[in-house]
Amino acid sequence: MGFFRKKQSESHQEHSYPTKDISKQQIRKAIQEYSSRLPDKVPLSVISKDDLSIDYDLLAPILKAKPKQTYYMSKETYEVFEEHEQQLALEVDMVQKAVDNYMKQTDELPVIEADPYKKVSLHKLEKLRLIDYRPNREYYITNEEYLITSQKPD
């Protein structure tokens, strides 16, 4: 019985990691490594908290530190955002969910007709009441699993 108690207490020990400057690229790399360790059917979004900030307790063992900066990750696209981009992260999730729901309801992409860049038609999303407000930026649908991006394709 004592053996089991010791085993439990050892598993609950928390490591103390230093806080230091960690780049967005380092965060992305750590997320990729963390993702490769996840069991099947566990979504990567587990590292993203409700406010979309990244749970550093999960990445600290990989980074051997906790970032000073706050980074955010979209639960829908897994894109990483810097602290000043939190609103963009929230918006990306809203628009991506709306695009996914639009496609489920209509079996078509919510893009502006004949737009060569596949620009998302916010009007189509509004028409079906899939977005809470109209974002000030433009979004485009990528060829990668119909994910959205705010970067205009070349």
Residue frames as a rotation matrix with the C-alpha (Angstrom) as fourth column:
MET 1
0.568 0.823 0.000 0.00
0.823 -0.568 0.000 0.00
0.000 0.000 -1.000 0.00
GLY 2
0.417 -0.500 -0.759 2.83
0.186 -0.770 0.610 2.39
-0.890 -0.396 -0.228 0.81
PHE 3
-0.586 -0.650 0.484 4.29
0.567 0.098 0.818 1.78
-0.579 0.754 0.311 -2.64
PHE 4
-0.037 0.677 0.735 1.18
0.964 -0.169 0.204 3.16
0.262 0.717 -0.646 -4.30
ARG 5
0.802 0.317 -0.507 1.20
0.492 -0.831 0.259 6.30
-0.339 -0.457 -0.822 -2.17
LYS 6
-0.054 -0.912 -0.407 4.77
0.181 -0.410 0.894 7.06
-0.982 -0.026 0.188 -3.08
LYS 7
-0.600 -0.131 0.789 4.07
0.769 0.176 0.615 6.51
-0.219 0.976 -0.005 -6.78
GLN 8
0.421 0.846 0.328 1.09
0.884 -0.463 0.061 8.91
0.204 0.264 -0.943 -6.65
SER 9
0.718 -0.152 -0.679 3.02
0.266 -0.842 0.470 11.64
-0.643 -0.518 -0.564 -4.85
GLU 10
-0.403 -0.914 0.050 5.89
0.345 -0.101 0.933 11.39
-0.848 0.393 0.355 -7.34
SER 11
-0.399 0.292 0.869 3.53
0.915 0.060 0.400 11.77
0.065 0.955 -0.291 -10.29
HIS 12
0.671 0.736 0.083 2.04
0.721 -0.675 0.157 14.95
0.171 -0.046 -0.984 -8.82
GLN 13
0.004 -0.746 -0.666 5.37
0.615 -0.524 0.589 16.71
-0.788 -0.412 0.457 -8.37
GLU 14
0.934 0.294 0.204 5.49
0.345 -0.585 -0.734 19.90
-0.096 0.756 -0.648 -10.38
HIS 15
-0.074 -0.979 0.190 8.64
0.997 -0.071 0.021 21.10
-0.007 0.191 0.982 -12.03
SER 16
0.583 0.150 -0.799 9.61
0.262 -0.965 0.010 24.70
-0.769 -0.215 -0.602 -11.65
TYR 17
0.159 -0.487 0.859 10.64
0.987 0.056 -0.152 26.12
0.026 0.872 0.489 -15.01
PRO 18
-0.571 -0.414 -0.709 12.33
0.456 -0.878 0.146 29.50
-0.683 -0.240 0.690 -15.46
THR 19
0.679 0.734 0.010 10.51
0.484 -0.437 -0.758 32.28
-0.552 0.519 -0.652 -17.26
LYS 20
-0.421 -0.860 -0.289 12.34
0.242 -0.413 0.878 33.62
-0.874 0.300 0.382 -20.30
ASP 21
0.023 0.358 -0.933 11.92
-0.795 -0.559 -0.234 35.19
-0.606 0.748 0.272 -23.73
ILE 22
-0.465 -0.070 0.883 10.72
0.350 0.901 0.256 32.58
-0.813 0.428 -0.394 -26.19
SER 23
-0.817 0.072 -0.572 10.05
-0.497 -0.589 0.637 33.39
-0.292 0.805 0.517 -29.83
LYS 24
0.254 0.957 -0.142 6.87
-0.840 0.146 -0.522 32.65
-0.479 0.252 0.841 -31.73
GLN 25
0.200 -0.272 -0.941 8.85
-0.750 0.576 -0.326 30.20
0.631 0.771 -0.089 -33.87
GLN 26
-0.846 -0.533 -0.001 10.05
-0.382 0.608 -0.696 28.34
0.371 -0.588 -0.718 -30.77
ILE 27
-0.397 0.806 0.440 6.45
-0.623 0.115 -0.774 28.16
-0.674 -0.581 0.456 -29.53
ARG 28
0.452 0.573 -0.684 5.33
-0.892 0.284 -0.352 26.73
-0.008 0.769 0.639 -32.89
LYS 29
-0.251 -0.653 -0.715 8.11
-0.572 0.696 -0.435 24.14
0.781 0.300 -0.548 -32.79
ALA 30
-0.922 -0.060 0.382 7.18
-0.373 0.400 -0.837 23.13
-0.103 -0.914 -0.392 -29.23
ILE 31
0.018 0.997 0.078 3.52
-0.788 0.062 -0.612 22.85
-0.615 -0.050 0.787 -30.26
GLN 32
0.323 0.040 -0.946 4.49
-0.815 0.520 -0.256 20.56
0.481 0.853 0.200 -33.15
GLU 33
-0.695 -0.640 -0.328 6.50
-0.349 0.700 -0.623 18.36
0.628 -0.319 -0.710 -30.82
TYR 34
-0.706 0.516 0.484 3.68
-0.504 0.113 -0.856 18.32
-0.497 -0.849 0.180 -28.25
SER 35
0.255 0.847 -0.466 1.23
-0.935 0.093 -0.343 17.42
-0.247 0.524 0.815 -31.02
SER 36
-0.047 -0.353 -0.934 3.34
-0.656 0.717 -0.238 14.46
0.754 0.601 -0.265 -32.11
ARG 37
-0.939 -0.344 -0.025 3.14
-0.185 0.564 -0.804 13.08
0.291 -0.750 -0.594 -28.55
LEU 38
-0.367 0.876 0.311 -0.65
-0.883 -0.223 -0.413 13.37
-0.293 -0.426 0.856 -28.24
PRO 39
-0.649 0.247 0.720 -2.67
0.196 0.968 -0.155 10.16
-0.735 0.041 -0.676 -28.27
ASP 40
-0.859 0.421 0.292 -4.97
0.321 -0.002 0.947 9.61
0.399 0.907 -0.134 -31.24
LYS 41
0.034 0.996 0.085 -8.32
0.700 -0.084 0.709 11.41
0.713 0.035 -0.700 -31.01
VAL 42
0.252 -0.005 -0.968 -6.96
0.789 -0.578 0.209 14.04
-0.560 -0.816 -0.142 -28.58
PRO 43
0.711 0.079 0.698 -7.17
0.592 -0.603 -0.535 17.38
0.379 0.794 -0.476 -30.37
LEU 44
-0.373 -0.922 0.106 -4.28
0.780 -0.373 -0.502 19.81
0.502 -0.104 0.858 -30.27
SER 45
0.012 0.461 0.887 -6.74
-0.074 -0.884 0.461 22.44
0.997 -0.071 0.024 -29.04
VAL 46
0.668 0.208 -0.714 -6.25
0.632 0.349 0.693 21.04
0.393 -0.914 0.102 -25.50
ILE 47
-0.310 -0.861 -0.403 -3.28
0.951 -0.288 -0.116 23.40
-0.016 -0.419 0.908 -25.15
SER 48
-0.717 0.147 0.681 -5.45
0.115 -0.939 0.323 26.43
0.688 0.310 0.657 -25.86
LYS 49
-0.806 0.420 -0.417 -7.35
0.450 -0.023 -0.893 27.84
-0.384 -0.907 -0.171 -22.86
ASP 50
0.150 0.982 0.114 -10.81
0.893 -0.086 -0.441 29.41
-0.423 0.168 -0.890 -23.09
ASP 51
0.640 0.033 -0.767 -9.31
-0.077 -0.991 -0.106 32.85
-0.764 0.127 -0.632 -23.80
LEU 52
0.966 -0.259 0.012 -7.12
0.099 0.324 -0.941 31.11
0.240 0.910 0.339 -26.44
SER 53
0.323 -0.907 0.272 -3.93
-0.945 -0.327 0.033 31.69
0.059 -0.267 -0.962 -24.43
ILE 54
0.226 -0.343 -0.912 -1.57
-0.275 0.875 -0.398 28.74
0.934 0.341 0.103 -24.62
ASP 55
0.970 0.117 0.214 -1.26
-0.241 0.321 0.916 26.54
0.039 -0.940 0.339 -21.54
TYR 56
0.273 -0.960 -0.063 2.44
-0.775 -0.181 -0.605 26.84
0.569 0.214 -0.794 -20.84
ASP 57
0.116 -0.202 0.972 2.34
-0.811 0.546 0.210 24.08
-0.574 -0.813 -0.101 -18.23
LEU 58
0.806 0.254 0.535 1.91
0.053 0.869 -0.492 21.63
-0.590 0.425 0.687 -21.12
LEU 59
0.864 -0.486 0.131 4.73
0.105 -0.079 -0.991 23.10
0.492 0.870 -0.017 -23.23
ALA 60
0.641 -0.631 0.438 7.23
-0.768 -0.524 0.368 23.89
-0.002 -0.572 -0.820 -20.44
PRO 61
0.493 -0.511 0.704 8.72
-0.058 0.788 0.613 20.37
-0.868 -0.342 0.359 -20.36
ILE 62
0.605 -0.260 0.753 9.53
0.793 0.288 -0.538 20.73
-0.077 0.922 0.380 -24.08
LEU 63
0.691 -0.281 0.666 10.73
0.086 -0.883 -0.462 24.35
0.718 0.377 -0.585 -23.88
LYS 64
-0.051 -0.641 -0.766 12.48
0.915 0.277 -0.293 23.83
0.400 -0.716 0.573 -20.53
ALA 65
-0.956 -0.145 -0.253 11.02
0.238 -0.890 -0.389 27.22
-0.169 -0.433 0.886 -19.64
LYS 66
0.152 0.988 0.015 7.82
0.898 -0.132 -0.420 29.25
-0.413 0.078 -0.907 -19.57
PRO 67
-0.279 -0.265 0.923 7.55
0.778 -0.626 0.055 32.20
0.564 0.733 0.381 -21.97
LYS 68
-0.805 0.004 -0.593 7.47
0.367 -0.783 -0.502 35.76
-0.467 -0.622 0.629 -20.60
GLN 69
-0.801 0.485 -0.351 5.18
-0.598 -0.621 0.507 36.72
0.029 0.616 0.787 -23.45
THR 70
-0.156 0.825 0.543 1.59
-0.172 0.519 -0.838 35.59
-0.973 -0.225 0.061 -23.82
TYR 71
-0.912 -0.053 -0.407 0.83
-0.411 0.148 0.900 33.68
0.013 0.988 -0.157 -27.00
TYR 72
-0.002 0.974 0.228 -2.57
-0.641 0.174 -0.747 32.64
-0.767 -0.148 0.624 -28.27
MET 73
-0.965 -0.257 0.045 -3.59
-0.136 0.643 0.754 29.73
-0.223 0.722 -0.655 -30.46
SER 74
-0.224 0.905 -0.362 -6.71
-0.963 -0.147 0.227 29.39
0.153 0.399 0.904 -32.55
LYS 75
-0.314 0.209 0.926 -8.65
-0.397 0.857 -0.328 26.29
-0.862 -0.471 -0.186 -31.55
GLU 76
0.710 0.698 0.100 -9.96
-0.148 0.286 -0.947 26.06
-0.689 0.657 0.306 -35.11
THR 77
0.903 -0.380 -0.203 -6.87
-0.229 -0.025 -0.973 26.62
0.364 0.925 -0.110 -37.27
TYR 78
0.706 -0.638 -0.308 -4.06
0.673 0.469 0.572 26.07
-0.221 -0.611 0.760 -34.70
GLU 79
0.258 -0.591 0.764 -2.45
0.432 -0.637 -0.639 29.31
0.864 0.495 0.091 -35.86
VAL 80
0.035 -0.360 -0.932 -0.27
0.991 -0.106 0.078 30.98
-0.127 -0.927 0.353 -33.20
PHE 81
0.495 0.219 0.841 -0.68
0.383 -0.924 0.015 34.68
0.780 0.314 -0.541 -32.39
GLU 82
-0.663 -0.744 -0.083 1.36
0.477 -0.335 -0.812 37.13
0.577 -0.578 0.577 -30.35
GLU 83
-0.581 0.406 -0.705 -0.05
0.720 -0.148 -0.678 38.97
-0.380 -0.902 -0.206 -27.34
HIS 84
-0.657 0.302 -0.691 -1.15
-0.299 -0.946 -0.129 42.04
-0.692 0.121 0.712 -29.29
GLU 85
-0.735 0.358 -0.575 -3.06
-0.561 0.154 0.813 39.76
0.380 0.921 0.088 -31.72
GLN 86
-0.884 0.405 0.233 -5.49
0.103 0.656 -0.748 38.20
-0.456 -0.637 -0.622 -29.25
GLN 87
-0.027 0.931 -0.364 -8.50
-0.459 -0.335 -0.823 39.81
-0.888 0.145 0.437 -30.92
LEU 88
-0.129 -0.108 -0.986 -7.35
-0.983 0.148 0.112 38.43
0.134 0.983 -0.125 -34.28
ALA 89
-0.961 -0.246 -0.128 -7.12
-0.221 0.958 -0.182 34.93
0.167 -0.147 -0.975 -32.75
LEU 90
-0.550 0.827 0.117 -10.68
0.079 0.191 -0.978 35.21
-0.831 -0.529 -0.171 -31.43
GLU 91
0.130 0.584 -0.801 -11.88
-0.757 -0.463 -0.461 36.52
-0.641 0.666 0.382 -34.78
VAL 92
-0.564 -0.406 -0.719 -10.18
-0.781 0.544 0.306 33.74
0.267 0.734 -0.624 -36.73
ASP 93
-0.959 0.242 0.149 -11.99
0.146 0.870 -0.471 31.18
-0.244 -0.429 -0.870 -34.58
MET 94
-0.174 0.954 -0.243 -15.33
-0.140 -0.269 -0.953 32.90
-0.975 -0.132 0.180 -35.08
VAL 95
0.113 0.191 -0.975 -14.93
-0.945 -0.284 -0.165 33.14
-0.308 0.940 0.148 -38.88
GLN 96
-0.796 -0.450 -0.405 -13.57
-0.558 0.804 0.205 29.59
0.233 0.389 -0.891 -39.22
LYS 97
-0.757 0.596 0.268 -16.53
0.217 0.617 -0.757 28.17
-0.616 -0.515 -0.597 -37.27
ALA 98
0.105 0.829 -0.549 -18.88
-0.404 -0.469 -0.785 30.21
-0.909 0.305 0.286 -39.44
VAL 99
-0.237 -0.278 -0.931 -17.23
-0.971 0.092 0.220 28.96
0.024 0.956 -0.291 -42.65
ASP 100
-0.987 -0.156 -0.022 -17.47
-0.154 0.984 -0.087 25.35
0.035 -0.082 -0.996 -41.44
ASN 101
-0.460 0.885 0.075 -21.14
0.224 0.198 -0.954 25.77
-0.859 -0.422 -0.289 -40.49
TYR 102
0.076 0.445 -0.892 -21.92
-0.763 -0.550 -0.339 27.50
-0.641 0.707 0.297 -43.78
MET 103
-0.585 -0.388 -0.712 -20.43
-0.777 0.520 0.355 24.59
0.232 0.761 -0.606 -45.70
LYS 104
-0.939 0.298 0.174 -22.44
0.184 0.859 -0.479 22.08
-0.292 -0.417 -0.861 -43.64
GLN 105
-0.178 0.953 -0.246 -25.65
0.059 -0.240 -0.969 23.98
-0.982 -0.187 -0.014 -44.32
THR 106
0.508 0.416 -0.754 -25.17
-0.580 -0.482 -0.657 24.79
-0.637 0.771 -0.004 -48.00
ASP 107
0.517 -0.432 0.739 -22.54
0.547 0.831 0.103 22.33
-0.659 0.351 0.666 -49.35
GLU 108
0.561 -0.411 0.719 -20.62
0.606 -0.387 -0.695 25.25
0.564 0.825 0.032 -50.85
LEU 109
-0.410 -0.801 -0.436 -17.81
0.911 -0.336 -0.239 27.60
0.045 -0.495 0.868 -49.90
PRO 110
0.639 0.651 -0.409 -18.86
0.681 -0.726 -0.091 31.04
-0.356 -0.220 -0.908 -48.60
VAL 111
-0.481 -0.867 -0.132 -16.70
0.628 -0.446 0.638 32.93
-0.611 0.224 0.759 -51.05
ILE 112
0.062 0.411 -0.909 -17.30
-0.404 -0.823 -0.400 35.96
-0.913 0.392 0.115 -53.21
GLU 113
0.754 0.339 0.563 -18.36
0.315 0.565 -0.763 34.81
-0.576 0.753 0.319 -56.67
ALA 114
0.811 -0.435 0.391 -15.49
0.438 0.010 -0.899 34.61
0.387 0.900 0.199 -59.19
ASP 115
0.749 -0.609 0.260 -12.93
-0.658 -0.640 0.397 35.86
-0.075 -0.469 -0.880 -56.66
PRO 116
0.492 -0.599 -0.632 -9.61
-0.234 0.608 -0.759 34.26
0.839 0.521 0.159 -57.68
TYR 117
-0.567 -0.756 0.326 -8.29
-0.480 -0.018 -0.877 34.47
0.669 -0.654 -0.353 -54.08
LYS 118
-0.151 0.646 -0.748 -11.34
0.539 0.688 0.486 32.73
0.829 -0.329 -0.452 -52.54
LYS 119
-0.873 -0.093 0.479 -12.16
-0.262 -0.740 -0.620 35.73
0.412 -0.666 0.621 -50.37
VAL 120
-0.683 0.634 -0.364 -14.70
0.726 0.530 -0.439 34.86
-0.086 -0.564 -0.821 -47.68
SER 121
-0.410 0.663 0.627 -18.06
0.084 -0.656 0.750 36.52
0.908 0.360 0.213 -48.22
LEU 122
-0.990 0.048 -0.132 -18.92
0.125 -0.128 -0.984 37.97
-0.064 -0.991 0.121 -44.84
HIS 123
-0.475 0.869 -0.142 -22.31
-0.880 -0.462 0.112 38.85
0.031 0.178 0.984 -46.29
LYS 124
-0.036 0.442 -0.896 -23.08
-0.368 0.828 0.423 35.15
0.929 0.345 0.133 -46.86
LEU 125
-0.663 -0.274 -0.697 -22.07
0.490 0.545 -0.681 34.35
0.566 -0.792 -0.227 -43.28
GLU 126
-0.935 0.355 0.010 -24.17
-0.271 -0.697 -0.664 37.22
-0.229 -0.624 0.748 -41.93
LYS 127
-0.360 0.838 -0.411 -27.14
-0.801 -0.051 0.597 36.17
0.479 0.544 0.689 -44.03
LEU 128
0.143 0.358 -0.923 -27.22
0.104 0.922 0.374 32.82
0.984 -0.150 0.095 -42.22
ARG 129
0.692 0.124 0.711 -26.44
-0.586 -0.480 0.653 34.52
0.422 -0.869 -0.259 -38.88
LEU 130
0.738 -0.490 -0.465 -23.21
0.508 0.856 -0.096 32.59
0.445 -0.165 0.880 -38.47
ILE 131
-0.467 -0.884 -0.006 -21.10
0.685 -0.358 -0.635 35.52
0.559 -0.301 0.772 -37.24
ASP 132
0.095 0.467 -0.879 -21.76
0.949 -0.310 -0.062 37.85
-0.302 -0.828 -0.473 -34.31
TYR 133
0.549 -0.017 -0.836 -20.27
-0.087 -0.996 -0.036 40.89
-0.831 0.093 -0.548 -36.03
ARG 134
0.935 -0.235 0.265 -18.58
0.296 0.107 -0.949 41.84
0.195 0.966 0.170 -39.29
PRO 135
0.300 -0.908 -0.293 -14.78
0.725 0.017 0.688 41.75
-0.620 -0.419 0.664 -38.94
ASN 136
0.690 -0.111 -0.715 -12.80
-0.309 -0.939 -0.152 44.72
-0.654 0.326 -0.682 -40.26
ARG 137
-0.407 -0.885 -0.226 -10.30
-0.674 0.124 0.728 42.51
-0.617 0.448 -0.647 -42.06
GLU 138
0.385 0.470 -0.795 -10.64
-0.898 0.389 -0.205 40.23
0.213 0.792 0.572 -45.04
TYR 139
-0.063 -0.349 0.935 -10.33
-0.491 0.826 0.275 36.46
-0.869 -0.442 -0.223 -44.86
TYR 140
0.001 -0.055 -0.999 -9.47
-0.969 0.248 -0.014 33.94
0.249 0.967 -0.053 -47.54
ILE 141
0.797 0.269 0.541 -10.01
-0.399 0.906 0.137 30.21
-0.453 -0.326 0.830 -47.79
THR 142
-0.249 -0.959 -0.136 -6.85
-0.868 0.158 0.470 28.21
-0.429 0.235 -0.872 -48.24
ASN 143
0.141 0.220 -0.965 -6.51
-0.730 0.682 0.049 24.97
0.669 0.697 0.256 -50.18
GLU 144
-0.803 -0.513 -0.303 -5.53
-0.134 0.651 -0.747 23.28
0.580 -0.560 -0.592 -46.92
GLU 145
-0.653 0.587 -0.479 -8.70
0.746 0.607 -0.273 21.68
0.131 -0.536 -0.834 -45.53
TYR 146
0.131 0.746 0.653 -10.71
0.565 -0.597 0.569 24.86
0.815 0.294 -0.500 -46.21
LEU 147
0.043 -0.205 -0.978 -8.96
0.943 -0.316 0.108 26.73
-0.331 -0.926 0.180 -43.41
ILE 148
0.878 0.289 0.382 -9.14
0.401 -0.880 -0.256 30.50
0.262 0.378 -0.888 -43.40
THR 149
-0.209 -0.917 -0.340 -6.33
0.962 -0.256 0.098 33.00
-0.177 -0.306 0.935 -43.30
SER 150
0.692 0.375 -0.617 -6.13
0.314 -0.926 -0.210 36.77
-0.650 -0.049 -0.759 -43.11
GLN 151
-0.340 -0.884 -0.321 -3.14
-0.140 -0.290 0.947 36.69
-0.930 0.367 -0.025 -45.47
LYS 152
0.642 0.549 -0.536 -4.10
-0.576 -0.116 -0.809 37.42
-0.507 0.828 0.242 -49.07
PRO 153
0.474 -0.470 0.744 -2.72
0.500 0.840 0.211 34.64
-0.724 0.272 0.633 -51.31
ASP 154
-0.386 -0.723 -0.573 -0.03
-0.210 -0.536 0.817 35.52
-0.898 0.436 0.055 -53.85
